[in-house]
Amino acid sequence: MKFLQDITFGQYIKGDSFIHLLDPRAKLLSVSILLPLIFTARGLVPLSFLTITAFIAVVLSGIKIGFILKGLKHFFWLFLFAAVFHAFFTPGEPVPYITWVSYEGAEEGARVMVQLILAIFFSNLLTLTTPPLELTMGLERLLSPLKRIRVPVSDLAMMMLVAIRFIPILKIEAESIVKAQKGRGIDLSSGGFIERAKNIPVVLVPLIYNSFRRADDLAVAMVSRGYVPGAERGSLREMKLGAREYAAFGFLLLLGISVCYAG
């Protein structure tokens, strides 16, 4: 199963680029601003602005764009389904010789597909340029006002950290299971779609079992090290917003104005 080697979400690539050095709170806020802009953008011009922004972000991150795009190919069927669904079910003037597809539907399907690609792209770039621990601490700081209404912000942040850290661990675990099954003579990469689908439980069942086992071991380790749910925790790194973060916010402000004006 070669697709396991191409999963990039949840990975972190160490670096000292402009985006790597941004405060995690600034990156979280930036993605929180970009996602609504992406899904409210209408027309070619605002989507072009957002696409250019994606390329600028890649350049500033120092990560090869091919590595990021490699993680998007696993969402191909989602992109295709969204495009086809809108193409078939959006009313409008029918396309010649393809009467069940309208011009408006084809345009809407293409727009939704680009929006999904951009949303996953920026989300993936966030995890690639931010260590999971810093991402969690940034989220906890942003949500800290909710503590006044007794929302367990610290526990939610810890859950997010564990979930992100488990993605690459599960990837490695799945690769080990695939190699072990191949050693037993089970060929998982040949045959048609139905034959491959029948082999999924061979990998999925032991993966789920090992996931529960790892989760239980993690819980025991956390308790033995004195973890207390809801307790206040400190951070080795002091988080503060500087000129770099304000420059990013200024760019996002101009981008938001441009997208809203053009859309």
C-alpha positions in Angstrom: 0.0 0.0 0.0 2.1 2.8 -1.3 -0.4 5.4 -0.4 0.7 5.2 3.3 4.1 6.6 2.3 2.4 9.7 0.8 0.4 10.8 3.9 1.7 14.2 4.9 -1.0 15.5 7.2 0.2 15.5 10.8 3.8 15.5 9.9 6.2 18.3 10.9 9.2 19.4 8.8 11.8 21.3 10.9 12.9 24.6 9.4 13.6 28.2 10.1 11.6 29.9 7.4 9.3 32.9 7.8 6.3 30.7 8.4 8.1 28.3 10.6 9.1 31.2 12.9 5.6 32.6 13.1 3.8 32.4 16.5 1.5 29.4 16.4 -1.4 31.6 17.5 -0.8 33.7 14.4 -0.8 30.6 12.1 -4.0 29.3 13.7 -5.7 32.6 13.3 -4.5 32.9 9.7 -5.9 29.6 8.7 -9.2 30.4 10.6 -9.4 33.6 8.4 -8.4 31.9 5.2 -10.9 29.1 5.4 -14.0 31.4 5.4 -12.5 33.5 2.7 -11.9 30.4 0.6 -15.5 29.1 0.9 -17.1 32.5 0.4 -15.0 33.3 -2.7 -17.0 33.5 -5.9 -15.6 33.9 -9.3 -12.2 33.5 -10.9 -10.5 36.6 -9.6 -10.9 36.0 -5.8 -9.9 32.3 -6.2 -6.9 33.5 -8.2 -5.9 35.8 -5.3 -6.2 32.8 -2.9 -4.2 30.5 -5.2 -1.4 33.1 -5.5 -1.5 33.4 -1.7 -1.0 29.6 -1.4 2.1 29.7 -3.7 3.5 32.6 -1.7 3.0 30.7 1.5 4.8 27.7 0.1 7.8 29.9 -0.9 7.9 31.5 2.5 7.7 28.0 4.2 10.7 26.6 2.3 8.9 23.3 1.7 8.8 21.8 -1.7 5.4 22.2 -3.3 5.5 18.7 -4.7 5.7 17.3 -1.1 2.5 19.2 -0.2 0.7 18.2 -3.4 1.6 14.6 -2.8 -0.6 14.6 0.3 -3.6 16.0 -1.7 -3.8 13.2 -4.2 -5.5 11.0 -1.5 -8.5 13.4 -1.7 -8.9 13.0 -5.4 -12.1 11.2 -5.2 -13.5 13.8 -2.8 -12.6 16.6 -5.3 -14.1 14.6 -8.2 -17.3 13.8 -6.3 -17.8 17.4 -5.4 -17.2 18.6 -9.0 -19.5 15.9 -10.6 -22.3 16.4 -8.0 -22.5 20.1 -8.7 -22.2 19.6 -12.4 -25.1 17.2 -12.5 -27.5 18.8 -10.0 -27.0 22.6 -10.6 -29.8 23.9 -12.8 -28.9 26.0 -15.8 -28.3 26.0 -19.6 -27.4 22.5 -20.7 -24.1 21.8 -22.4 -24.5 20.7 -26.1 -24.5 16.9 -26.5 -24.3 16.5 -22.6 -27.7 17.7 -21.7 -27.5 16.4 -18.1 -24.7 18.9 -17.4 -25.2 22.6 -17.3 -22.7 25.4 -17.9 -23.5 26.8 -14.4 -23.1 23.3 -12.9 -19.7 22.8 -14.5 -18.6 26.2 -13.3 -19.9 25.6 -9.8 -18.3 22.1 -9.7 -14.9 23.5 -10.7 -15.2 26.3 -8.1 -16.0 23.9 -5.2 -13.2 21.6 -6.2 -10.7 24.5 -6.1 -12.0 25.6 -2.8 -11.6 22.1 -1.3 -8.0 21.9 -2.7 -7.1 25.3 -1.2 -8.7 24.5 2.2 -6.8 21.2 2.6 -3.6 22.8 1.2 -3.5 25.5 3.9 -4.5 23.1 6.6 -1.7 20.7 5.6 0.8 23.6 5.5 -0.1 24.5 9.0 0.8 21.1 10.4 3.9 20.9 8.3 5.4 24.1 9.7 4.2 23.9 13.3 5.4 21.4 15.9 2.4 19.6 17.4 3.2 20.8 20.9 3.4 24.4 19.9 0.2 24.0 17.8 -1.5 22.7 20.9 -0.2 25.5 23.2 -1.3 28.1 20.7 -4.8 26.7 20.5 -4.9 26.6 24.3 -3.9 30.2 24.5 -6.4 31.3 21.9 -9.2 29.4 23.7 -8.2 30.5 27.2 -11.1 33.0 27.6 -13.5 30.1 27.5 -12.1 28.9 30.8 -14.2 31.6 32.5 -17.3 29.6 31.5 -15.6 26.3 32.6 -14.8 24.9 29.2 -12.0 22.3 29.6 -9.6 24.1 27.3 -6.5 22.3 28.5 -8.1 18.9 28.0 -9.3 19.8 24.5 -5.8 21.0 23.6 -4.3 17.8 25.0 -6.7 15.7 22.9 -5.7 17.6 19.8 -2.0 17.1 20.5 -2.5 13.3 21.0 -4.6 13.1 17.8 -2.0 14.9 15.7 0.9 12.9 17.2 -1.0 9.6 16.5 -1.3 10.3 12.7 2.4 9.5 11.8 2.5 6.8 14.5 -0.5 5.0 12.9 1.1 5.5 9.5 4.2 3.7 10.6 2.1 1.0 12.3 0.1 0.4 9.1 3.3 0.1 7.1 4.6 -2.5 9.5 1.4 -4.5 9.3 1.4 -4.4 5.5 5.0 -5.7 5.5 4.1 -8.4 7.9 1.1 -9.6 5.9 3.3 -9.6 2.7 5.8 -11.8 4.6 2.9 -14.2 5.2 2.2 -14.4 1.5 -0.8 -12.0 1.4 -0.5 -9.8 -1.7 -2.2 -6.4 -1.0 -1.2 -4.5 -4.1 -2.4 -6.7 -7.0 -5.8 -7.6 -8.3 -8.9 -5.5 -9.0 -10.7 -3.1 -6.8 -13.0 -5.7 -5.2 -10.0 -8.0 -4.4 -8.1 -5.1 -2.8 -11.2 -4.1 -0.8 -11.5 -7.7 0.5 -7.9 -7.4 1.9 -8.6 -4.2 3.8 -9.7 -6.0 7.0 -6.3 -7.8 7.0 -4.7 -4.4 7.7 -7.5 -2.6 9.4 -8.3 -5.1 12.2 -4.8 -5.3 13.6 -4.4 -1.6 13.1 -7.4 -0.8 15.3 -6.3 -3.3 17.9 -2.8 -1.8 18.1 -4.3 1.7 18.2 -6.4 0.8 21.3 -3.3 -0.8 22.9 -1.2 2.2 22.2 -3.9 4.5 23.6 -4.1 2.4 26.8 -0.3 2.5 27.2 -0.3 6.3 26.7 -3.0 6.7 29.3 -1.0 4.7 31.8 2.2 6.6 31.0 0.4 10.0 31.5 -1.1 9.0 34.8 2.2 7.6 36.1 3.9 10.9 35.2 1.4 12.9 37.3 -0.9 14.2 34.5 -4.1 15.7 36.1 -7.0 16.5 33.8 -7.8 20.2 33.7 -4.6 21.3 35.5 -2.8 24.4 34.4 0.4 23.8 32.4 3.3 26.0 31.6 5.3 26.3 28.4 9.1 26.4 27.7 8.6 28.9 24.9 7.2 32.3 25.6 4.6 33.3 23.0 4.4 36.9 21.8 3.4 38.6 18.7 6.0 40.6 16.8 6.6 42.5 13.6 6.5 39.2 11.6 3.0 38.3 12.9 1.6 41.8 12.3 3.0 41.8 8.8 1.1 38.5 8.2 -2.1 39.9 9.6 -1.7 43.0 7.4 -1.3 40.8 4.3 -4.4 38.8 5.3 -6.4 42.0 5.8 -5.5 43.2 2.3 -6.3 39.7 0.9 -9.7 39.7 2.7 -10.6 43.2 1.3 -9.5 42.1 -2.2 -11.5 38.9 -2.1 -14.6 40.5 -0.8 -14.3 43.4 -3.3 -13.6 41.1 -6.2 -16.2 38.5 -5.2 
